[in-house]
Amino acid sequence: MWEVAVRLIVAVFAVAFFSTAAMAQTAAERTACMADFEKYCAGVIPGGGRVIECLAKQVDKLTPECRKVVQSHAPK
């Protein structure tokens, strides 16, 4: 039961983050990073660039597709 609740919370945060208009992400970009977000940044509260910042800290571990997305959205 607890595992289901945690997964639901992760899904809510993921949807909130990946639907942020300010990131101007496409559906393909969201899809490319969803698994990496869940694996490396599930505890990060979306907003203010926190998820991209978290993913950027893990850039060497990300899938190649997500790495491209993060590098294109991370602050220069």
Beta strands, then each sheet from edge to edge (+ up, - down):
end
